[in-house]
């Protein structure tokens, strides 16, 4: 181990450290012995000496041995191995000792820690709201403690206790053998058991209070629980692949696939939030406590759910203590309720959101931040009312202003090459543009699909003549495309489409019908997927054509959607297109379609910004109202809902950002894009439902209705949300993709 705590260790170094730690723990703390050894003092002591020889206990003291990144990695591995060594506690003591040069007792313990001759347990008073008050008496320069602290871990190894009173911002070091100090076991769900410490005028050495102690302890709990949850999940996935029932692996059953797909999504989102919190603490960010609270508020319920779902996959096999699953279930639940748990985290998040009036921006790059500010300034000048239904007079005027503004600024074709008339902006810049558009309720109508799906597909697959004809017209918004994909018998299963194109003379004759073609009545052209070779199975015989919508034989029947916009049934009766209408290779349409859909699903992740806008309006409404004679914003149940929603929004944003980062690296997110799509769509439903719960009927009233809360925003959001769950491939299909492509479960 050789990395400065103030630098970012290279991934190769961390991977090597993880491998070494896993080998060591497999050898010194075998899974079949882990539960018994965790309750055996001699085995814990032996493991403590072993990790001391590896240099783990000097992390935080010796910069050459690593810093916070290494510490958190090792704690995750300890959680995976169900090995309850107090590693974060030793790091914490070293951190305090470096700030206090003249405290002999503190440095004695720190020195002994490094060689494994000492071990520290951290006892934090008041954090759970159940501890009795701890009194501090100081006379003639000597301090004594009286009272009790509950839920203390690590008694078996402890030679000393670091006592923290977060409310009073005080800290002290107490010897485990000090007169007047006793402890009693409090058996329960956690293994090893927690203890209650009793202090009766116990002599203590006052040490500098460091607020980061609580942050580090909570980070450690998160990381240890993550290790335990991930281990359980990995075991469950492997079990689903190998356990045979009813003549096939249980991982082929969709119920199991969806359980594990959801668990994978919860774990990935939790990991991203925890990693962000670690980075915030490492940088010393002012909002590090809020970042940790965000991780706790999301990952606490998420990782508990993961371990429970893993048990459901194991069924009776995993219900017995000799299996690994129960120890990890206990670990995750115990760690995620400790030190205030979910209630404290949600309250902190709610307080920050109410004070700020919303959630902070996510910073992707300096260029993206600059572009975000530019787009935001323009968007605010439009004064869009997202609660208006598509097709209203005000909506049509807004659409004209949007189109004019985009053309003037050259913002059509943001990611296109400059040689093709685009701005060649980065994926991050394209993403923040989509975020700001979504946040401000700006509808791009047909331009969205035309610019983000059709344009890139033409540039990649189109003929020179197609590119020359359509690309300049798209940039001027002179042509617009709708997507002719779904059919009455072919929705998410697009490869089963039946609309046929048969060669005739110098072109093709198309017959069939399409369903749910969004805004087909307004489009100038249809990007049409048809079957050109019925003999080839599935996607192999599909081609894509550009079809002018005014072609003879096309009839369009608009259907009013719940959100106020339209989707259409489009009928093709002997529609003739020229040979040059074919895009790409004959029978090669599936590649074009999937490339476009992958891009669409990435940008759909930016739709979480519309959830953020609803959240911000939710805060406005809450701050303006009272409940039972008290400000609604001070209601503990309301604050819990706010904090939980804030954490879920941040999780959705992090999943979306991950896709941006993967694309920026030249990778294609498949299961990752499906995760983002699932989380965002279902969150849109959840936040609208939350508004109903909090405000009742007033939130169900439309724009302009007397007594409407949010002026119709929430009721329209609820109507719109379903489209994000079922559109672009239903979330059930996305879960299938996560399970088979992401987890490798059998099809």
N, C-alpha and C positions, 0 to 999 in steps of 0.2 A: 504494500500500500504506500503510494507516494503521490499525494496530491495536496495542494494548498487549500485550506478551507475557504479562501477568498476567491478561488478560481473554479471554473466549471471542469470537473474531471472528464477526460475523454471517455466515450462510451465503452471502448475496449477495456479500459482500466476497470470500470464498474462491472462489466461482464465477467472479467477475470476474478474480481473480488467475490461476486455472487457465486461463481462456480466453486471457488475455494471454500467459501462459507458453507455452501450446501454439502460439499464433500465432508467437511469437518463435522457438521451436525449430524449427517447420516451415520457417520462412524461413532461419534461420541454420544449421540442422543437418538438412538434408533427408534423409529415410530412405534414398534411393538412394546417399548419400555417407557415411552414418553410420559404417560399419565401417572404411572407409579413413581417414576423418578422425580416428577415435578413436586411430589409431596415427601420426598426423601432428602433430608438435609445433606447427607454425605454425597449423594449424587449431584445435587445442586452445587455443592462446594467443589467437587471434582471438575464439573463443567466450567465453573467460574475460573478455576486455575488454568484450565486449558485455553479459554479465550484470552486470558491475561497473557499467556505465552505467545499468542498470536498477535498481540498488540492492540486488541480491540478496546481494552480498558484505558488506553492512553489517548484514544481519539478525543480531541478537545484540549488535550494538554500538549501533545507533540504534533505540530503542524505537518510534519513529514508523514504522519500516519493517517492523515485524512481529516475531513471535517464533516459538515452536516450531511452532505450527500452520502458519504460512506456510512455514517451512523444510521441513517434512515434505511439504507439498503440492508444493513445487518439486522436491524430491528424487524424488518419485513421477513427476513429469513428465519429469525427466531420465532416469529408468529407462525410461519409455515411449519416449523418443526415442533411447535407447542413446547418451546423451551423458555421458561419464564425468568430469564436472567435480566437484572436491572441495569441494562446498558445505557439507556437514556439518562438514568439517575447519575451514573458516573460522569457522563459528559456534562451534565448540568453543574455538578460540583466543581469540575475542572474550570468551567466557564466563570463561576463565581470566584474561585481561588485566584484566577488571573487578574481580577479587579481589586483584590484585597491582599496587598503584599505584606502587611504587618500582623496578620492573624496566624499565630503559630499553630493553633489547633486545626484550623482549616487546611493549612498546608500539610500538616502531618497526615490528615485523613486523605488528602488528594494524592500524596506520595504513596501511601499504602494502597490506595485504589489501583494505581498503575500496575502494581505487581500482584494484584489479587489478594493482598493481605487484609483488605477492608472492602466493605460493600455498603452502599448507601441506599436507604429507602426514603422516598420523598412522601411527606405527610402534609397534605394541603387542607387547611381548615376552611370551612364555610362553603366550599365550592358546590357541594351537592345540596346545600340548603337544609341539611339534616344534622349537621354537626353542632354540638353544644359549643358555646362560646369558649374560646381559649384566652385566658388572662395572662398578661405579661407584667411581672413585677420587677422593677429594677431599683436596687438600693446599694449604695456604695460601689457603683460600677459593676455589680453582679446582677444577672437576670435569671429569674426563675419562672417556669411555666406551670400553670394549673388548668385543668379542664380535660377535655377528651377530643380525639379526632377519630372519625370512623373511616371505614373502607380503605385501610392502609394495606398495600401490597408489598411483598418482598421481605417479610419478617424473618423468614428462615435464614437468609444470608446476612441480614443487616448487622453491621457493627456500629452504625451511626444512623441517625435520622436527620434529614434536612427538613425542618418544619417551616412551612410557608403559610402566612396569613394574608391572603390576597386582598381582603377588604381593607386591612390596616396597613398593607404594604410593608410587612415586616418578615424577617427570616432569621432562623437560628439553627445552630448545629447542636444536636443532643446525642450523647453516647448511649448506645443500647443498654449499657450496664449502669446507667445513672440511677442514683437513689431516687425513689419515688416514681419511677417509670415502670408501668406494668402494661401487659396487653392480654387480650382475650380473643380467641378465635371466633369468627362469625360465619359459620359454614353456610353455604348457599349454592347458587348456580356456578359461581366462579371456581375454577381449579387452577392453581392452589387457592386455598381459602383466604379471604380477607380478614383483617384484624381490627379491633378497636384499641386505640392507645389511651391509657389513663395517665394523666400528669398530676402529680401532687407535689407542688413546689420543686419541680425538677430543674437542676442547674442547666443552663443553656449558654452557648457561646453565640452572641449576636453576630450575624454576618450581613454583608450588604444585600439589601433586597434587590432582586433582578426580576422585572416583570416577565422576562423571556422564559423564566422557569415554567410558569404555567403554560406558555405557548409550546415549549418543547415537550412537556409531558403530554399535552393533548395531541401534538403531532405524533409522538411515539405511540400513543394508543391507536391513532388512526392507521399508522403504518403496520403495527403489529396485527391489528384486525384485518387489514388488507391481505397480509401474508396468509393468515388463517382462512379467510374467505376464498382467496384464489386457490389455495391448496384443495379445499373442499370442492370447489367448482371443477378443477382439473380432474379430480377423482370421479366426480359425477359424469363428466363428459366421457371419460374412458370407460366407465361402467355402461353408459348408454351405447357405446360402440360394441361392447363385447357380451353384454347380458342378453341372452336369447329367450324370448317368450313368444308363444304362439307361432313358433317356427321362424322367427326373424329377430334381428337386434331391436331392442326397445327404442333405440335412437332413431329408428325409421318411423315410429309413430309420431304424428304431428303434435300431439299433446306434449310429448317429451321434448320434441324439437323446440316448440315455442317456449316452454319453461326455461330451457337452457339458453335460447336466444335472448330472452328477457334478462336472464342472469348475466349473460355476457355483456349486454348493454349497460346494466347497472354497474358491473365491475369496471368496465372501461371508463364510464363517466366518473365514477368514484376515483379511479386512479388519476385521471386528468386533473380533478379538483385538488386532490391531495398533493400531487406534484406541483401544482401552482402554489399551494400554500407553503410547501417546503421552499420553493424559490423565493417567495415573499419574505419569509423569515431569514433566509440566507442573505438577501439584499438589505435587510433591515427596513423594509417598507413600513410606512406609517399605518397602513391598513392590514398588516400581517395578521392581527387578531381577527379581523373580519374575514380574511381569506380562510383562516382555520375554521372559524364558525361556519362558513359556507360549506366547507368540506364535511364538517360534522353533521350539519343539517341535512345534507344529501346522502353522504356515505353511511351515516348511522343507520337509517331505515333501509337503505339499499343493500348494504352488506348483510344485515340481519335477514333480509328477504332472500338473498342469495344462498345463505346457509340453510334456510328452511326449505327452499326449493330443491337444493341438492339432496336433502333428506327425503323429500318426496320422490325423487328419482331412485334413490337407493331402496326405498320402501323398507320392509322389515329388516333387510340385511344391514342397514346403517343405523338401526335403532339401538344396537347393543354397544356397550362401552368399549368393547374390544376393537371395534371399528374406529377408524380415524375421525369420522364425521362428528361424533358427539363432542369430542374435545374442542374442535374448531367452532362448533355451534356455541358452546359455552364461552369460549374466548371472545368471539365477536360480540355476543350480547353483553357480556360483562364490560368489555372495553368501551362499547358505544354508549353506555349509560353513565359511565364514570365522569367525574369532574364536571357535573352539571349537565352533561349529555345533550340531548336534543332540545330540551326546553331552554337552556342557557344559550345554545347556538342560535335558535330561531329568534329569541328575544334580541340578541345582539344584531342579527341581520335586519330585523324589522326596525330597530331603532336607527340603524345606519341608513336604511332605505327611506324611512320617513323624514329623516333630517335632510338627506340629499335630494329627496323628491324622485328617486329612481335608482337605477343601477349605473355604475360607471362604464365608460367605453372599454372595449377590449383593444389593446394596442398590438397591431400586427407588424407594423414597420413604420418608420418616420414618413415614408412616402404615402402609405395608406392613411396615416393620421391626417396628413395635410390634405389629401384628397377627400377624406371624410368631412373635414371642416368646410371644404368648398361645396360639396354636394349638399350638406346640411343647410348651409346658408341659402342656396338656391331653393331647396325644398320648402323652407319656411316662407319664402315669398309667395308660394303658390296657394298657401292657406287651404289645403285640401281638407275636405270633410269625409273621412273614410266611411262614416256611417250611412252615406247616401247610396242608394241602389244604383247599379249600373243602368245606364240609359236615361237617367234623369237629365233635365236641362243643364243643371249646374255641373253634373258629371261630364257631359259632353263638352262644355266650355273648358273644364279643367283638362280634359284629354287634349284639346287643341293647344292649350298653353304648354302642356308637358311636351308634346311633340315639337313645338317650336323651340322650346328651351333646350331640348336635347340636341336638335340639329345645329343650333347656333353654337353650342359648346363642343360639338364633335363627340358627344357622349354616346352615340350609336356606334357599335363596333368597338367598345372599349378595349377588348382583348385581342382584336384582330391585328394582323401585321400592319405596320405603317404603309407598306407597299400596296396594301389592299384598301387603304383609306381609313384604317383604324388607328387607335392611339397606342396599341401594343402595351397596355397597362398590365401589371402583374395580377396574378390570381387574387392576391390580398386586396388590391385596389378594386378589382371587380366585385369582390365579396363585400367590401364596405359600401360600395355603391348600392348593391342589392339590399344591404341592411338598412341604409338610410331611406331608400325608396319604400321599403316595407314599413319602417318605423313611422314614416309620415303619411302612410296610407295612400301612396301614389300608385294608381293603377296604370300599368304600361300597356294593358290590353293585348292586342295581337303583336305589338312590337316586342314584347318579352320573348315569345317563342321565336319570332322572326329573327331577332338580333342575337339571342343567346344559343339557339338550337339550330335553326336553319342556316344562318350565315356561316358559322364555323363548319357545319357539315358540307356546305357548298364549296367552301375554300379547300376542304380536305378531299372531297370525293367528286365534286362537280367537274364537268368538262370546261375547257377554256371559254367556250361560247356561253355556257350557263353562268360562269363567274362574271364574264364581261357584261352580260345582260342584267343580272339580278343584283350583284353586290352594290354598284353605284345607286341603284334605285332603293335598296334597303337603307343605305346610309342617308338618303333623303326622305325616307319614309313614304316613298311613292308606291311601294308594293307591300303587301302583308300576307303572311301565311298562317293557316290553321293546320293542326296536325290531324290527319286522317288515319288514325290507328285503331281505336276500339271499335268492336262490332257487337251486334246483339248477342252472339254466341262466343265472343272473344274479347274479354276485358283484360284482366291481369295476365291471362295466358295468351299473350299476343301472338305467339308462334302458331296458334290454331286458327288464325284469320282465314276467311273464305273468299273475300272479294277477289275476283279473277281478272287478270289481264291476258288477253289472247292476241298473238300477233296477227295482223291483217294488213296486207299491202305494205305501205311505207310507215306503218305505225302500229298502234295497239287499240283494242276494244276492251273497255272496262265495264264490268257488271258486278253489282253487289250493293252493299249498304254499310254505312258506318254510323256509330252511335257515340254520343257524348263528345262530339267535335266542338270544342269551345270556340264561340264567336264566329262560327262558319259564315253566318249571315253578313259579317262585315269584312271578311277576308277577300283579297283579290286572287289568291292562289291556295291550292291545297297540296300539302306535302303528304302524299298518299302511299301507304304501304299496301301492296297487293300480292296475291300469289300468282307467280308466273310459271311455276312448274309443279303441278299437283302430284306428280309422281315422287317428288322428293319429300321426305318426312320433315315435319316441324318447320324450323326456321330456314332450312336449306333452300327452299324454293320461293323465297320472298324477294321482291324487288321494290324500289322506291321510285315514284314518278312525281314530277311537278305538273299539276293539272290546273289550268286556269279555271276559276270557279264559274265563269260565264260560259263554259263549254256546253254545247247542246247535250241534253240527257241528264244534267245534274239538277236535282231538286233538293231544297233545303227546308227542313221543318224545325224552327227554333223551339226549344223547351225552356221554360223559365225555371231556373235553379233556385234553391232555397236562399242563397245569398243575394239574389236580385239580378244576377247576371244570367247569361244564357249558355246552353250547350245545345247542339243540334243533332238531329238525325239527318244524314245526308244519303241520298239515293243516287246510284249510278246506273243508268239504263242505256247501254250501247254507247258509252262515252268514248269518243275517239281522241287519242293523243298521238302526236308525231313521235317518231323514233328518238328524236333528240330530247324528249321529255324524261327519258330514263336517267336516273342519277347513279353514278358509279357503275359497277359491274352488274350484268344480268344475273339474277338469283343471289346477288350479294347485298341485299337490302338489310339483312339482320345486323351486319356490322355497322351500318350507318345508323340504324335505329338505336342500338345499344350504346354507341358512342354518344349519341345525343341525349339519351335518357340518363346516362351517368353524369353528364354535365348538368342536366336539369336537376337531378337529386342533390348535387352539391349546392346549387344556388337555392334550392328549396330550404336548405339549412338556414339560409339567411332570413327565412320567414319567421324565425324565432324573434326577430326584431319587432314584428307586429305584436307578438305576445308581450314583449317588453313595453311597447306603447300602451297596451291595455293595462299592464301592471302599473305603469306610471299614472294612468287615469284612475285606476283603482285606489292608489294612494291619495290622490286629490279628493276623491269622493269620501274616503275614510276620514281624512283630516277635517272635512267640512261637516261631519255628522256626529251626533251623540247617540249613545245607547244607554237606556235606563238612567238618564240624567248625567252620564259621564261621557267625556270625549271618547269616541269610538276607537281612536288611536291608542288609548291607554288600556283597552280591554285585552286581557292576557290571551284569550282564545283568538281574538282577531290578530294580535301580534304573532301568535304561533302560525296562523295561516299565511300571513305576509312573509314571515321568515322562511317557511317551507317553500312557498312559491318562488321566492327570490333564489333559493338554492337550486330549485329545479330549472329555472331559467338559465342560471349560470352553467348548469350541467349541459343543457341543450346547446348553449353557445360554445362551450368547449368542444363538444362533439363536432359541431359545424366547423370550428376553427381547425380541428385536426384534419378534416378533409381538405381544407385549403392548403395546409402545410404539406400534406401528402401529394397533392397535385403540383404544388410548387417544386417538389422534389422529383417530378416526372413519374410519379406512381399513380395508379388508378384505384381509388377507394371503391370497393364493392360492398363488402359486408359493413364497412365503416359508414358508407353513405346510407345504407339501409338503417343502421342504428340511428343516425341523425334524423332521418325521415320519420321513423317511428316515434322517437321522443318528442320531436317538434310538433307533429300532428296531434298527438294525444295530449300534449301540454296545452295546445290551443283550446281543446275541449275543456280541459281541467280549469283553466283560469276563467273562462266564461262561466262555468258551473260555480266557481267560487264567488263570482260577483252575484249570482242568483242567491247563493246561500247567505251572503252578507247583507244584501240590500233588498231581497225579496222581489215583489212584483214590480217595483220601480225600475229594476234592472232589465225587465222584460219589455219595457215600453220602447217604441220606435222613436226615431229622430223627429223632433218637433212636438211630441206628445207632452201634454202637461204632466208634471210629476216624474218625467223620465230621468233616470240616474245615468249620467254619462252621455246624455243626449242620443241614446240609441246605439252607442258604440258596443255595449256588451251583448245586447240581443242580436245585433247583426253578426258579432264575432261568433256567437254560438251557432248561428245559421251557417256561417262560413267554415267553421272548424272541421265539420265532417268531411268537406271536400279535401282537406289536407291529409286526412286519414285514409280515405279511399282512393284519392287521385294519385296518378303517377305510379301505380302498382300498389294495391292495398297493403296495409300494414301486416296483414297475415302473410302475404307473399314476401314482404321484406323479412319477416321472421324466418321464413323458409330459407331465404338467401343467407341470413346470418348463421343459421344452423348448419346448412350444407356447405356453403362456400367458406364461411368464417371458421366454423368449428369442425368441419370435416365429418359431420354425421352422415350416415348412409341415406341415400335418396330412396 
